[in-house]
Amino acid sequence: MFWEESKGLKNVAKSSKIAITAFLILAGISHLFGFLNIYFTYSPIDEQKGLSIKDIQYSFYGKREDTLLEKSIDGSMKEYFADDNEYNTVKQWIQEGAKEENFPPVKEVFENSWIMCHSKDDPSA
């Protein structure tokens, strides 16, 4: 059989050797650029240095330890806070477990900043 006879690359034409070498170099460069693309796209996601499993997990699965409310106030709703103090008040309340006894300062923020959009009287609803 042909695989039992090792002839090496001695008998291969020079043009074929050049083509194989060029292909391997191109494949290696493509692999390098693919890795660099993945590295620079996903490595900053968990705000730690380097690429980690968490970067990939957060990219495709999301950061599951945050609540929906926390995701909202960190995302699209952040601009509707009157100031950073209101944002920090709500964020701290959520991180401390969103307990009812700590709700009065948060209720004030809700009434000041959110009641006009998140109520039954909202004309856009």
C-alpha positions as CSV (number, residue, x, y, z in Angstrom):
1,M,0.0,0.0,0.0
2,F,1.1,3.6,-0.6
3,W,1.1,4.6,3.0
4,E,3.5,1.8,3.9
5,E,6.1,3.2,1.6
6,S,7.6,6.4,3.0
7,K,9.0,8.5,0.2
8,G,9.0,11.8,2.0
9,L,8.9,15.0,0.1
10,K,12.0,14.3,-2.0
11,N,10.1,13.2,-5.1
12,V,7.5,16.0,-4.9
13,A,7.8,18.8,-7.5
14,K,9.3,22.1,-6.3
15,S,6.2,24.0,-7.4
16,S,4.1,21.7,-5.2
17,K,6.4,22.2,-2.2
18,I,6.1,26.0,-2.7
19,A,2.3,25.7,-2.9
20,I,2.1,23.5,0.2
21,T,4.4,25.9,2.1
22,A,2.4,28.9,1.1
23,F,-0.8,27.3,2.1
24,L,0.6,26.4,5.6
25,I,1.9,29.9,6.1
26,L,-1.4,31.4,5.1
27,A,-3.3,29.0,7.3
28,G,-1.0,29.9,10.3
29,I,-1.5,33.6,9.7
30,S,-5.2,33.2,9.4
31,H,-5.3,31.3,12.7
32,L,-3.3,34.0,14.4
33,F,-5.6,36.8,13.2
34,G,-8.6,34.7,14.2
35,F,-7.3,34.3,17.7
36,L,-6.4,38.0,17.9
37,N,-9.9,38.9,16.8
38,I,-11.4,36.7,19.5
39,Y,-8.9,38.1,22.1
40,F,-9.6,41.8,21.4
41,T,-13.3,41.3,21.0
42,Y,-14.0,39.4,24.2
43,S,-11.2,40.0,26.6
44,P,-12.4,43.4,28.0
45,I,-15.9,42.1,28.9
46,D,-15.3,41.0,32.5
47,E,-13.0,44.1,33.1
48,Q,-10.1,41.8,34.0
49,K,-6.8,41.6,32.2
50,G,-6.6,38.9,29.6
51,L,-9.1,36.5,28.0
52,S,-10.9,34.2,30.4
53,I,-13.8,31.8,30.4
54,K,-15.9,34.5,32.1
55,D,-15.4,36.8,29.1
56,I,-16.8,34.2,26.8
57,Q,-19.5,33.2,29.2
58,Y,-20.7,36.8,29.7
59,S,-20.6,37.4,26.0
60,F,-22.8,34.5,25.0
61,Y,-24.7,33.7,28.2
62,G,-24.9,37.0,30.0
63,K,-24.0,38.0,33.5
64,R,-26.6,35.9,35.3
65,E,-25.9,37.1,38.8
66,D,-27.5,40.5,38.2
67,T,-31.3,40.9,38.6
68,L,-33.5,42.2,35.8
69,L,-33.9,45.5,37.7
70,E,-30.1,45.9,38.1
71,K,-29.6,45.2,34.4
72,S,-32.2,47.8,33.6
73,I,-30.7,50.6,35.8
74,D,-27.2,49.8,34.5
75,G,-28.4,49.8,30.9
76,S,-31.2,51.7,29.2
77,M,-32.8,53.2,32.3
78,K,-29.6,54.8,33.7
79,E,-30.1,58.0,31.8
80,Y,-33.4,58.7,33.5
81,F,-32.0,59.1,37.0
82,A,-32.0,62.7,38.1
83,D,-28.4,62.4,39.4
84,D,-25.7,59.8,40.4
85,N,-26.9,59.9,44.0
86,E,-30.3,58.5,43.0
87,Y,-28.7,55.8,40.9
88,N,-26.3,54.8,43.7
89,T,-29.2,54.7,46.2
90,V,-31.2,52.2,44.0
91,K,-28.0,50.2,43.1
92,Q,-27.1,49.8,46.8
93,W,-30.6,48.8,47.7
94,I,-30.6,46.1,45.1
95,Q,-27.1,44.8,46.1
96,E,-28.2,44.7,49.7
97,G,-31.0,42.3,48.9
98,A,-33.8,44.8,48.0
99,K,-35.3,44.5,51.5
100,E,-38.7,46.2,52.2
101,E,-37.5,48.0,55.3
102,N,-34.8,49.8,53.2
103,F,-37.3,50.8,50.5
104,P,-38.4,54.4,51.6
105,P,-35.4,56.2,50.0
106,V,-35.8,54.1,46.9
107,K,-39.5,54.8,46.7
108,E,-38.7,58.5,46.7
109,V,-36.4,57.9,43.7
110,F,-39.1,55.9,41.9
111,E,-41.6,58.7,42.5
112,N,-39.3,61.4,41.3
113,S,-37.7,59.8,38.3
114,W,-39.8,56.8,37.1
115,I,-43.5,57.4,37.9
116,M,-44.2,59.4,34.8
117,C,-43.1,56.6,32.4
118,H,-44.0,53.6,34.5
119,S,-47.6,54.2,35.5
120,K,-51.0,53.5,34.0
121,D,-51.4,57.3,33.2
122,D,-48.4,57.2,30.8
123,P,-49.6,58.4,27.4
124,S,-47.0,56.2,25.6
125,A,-48.1,53.0,27.2
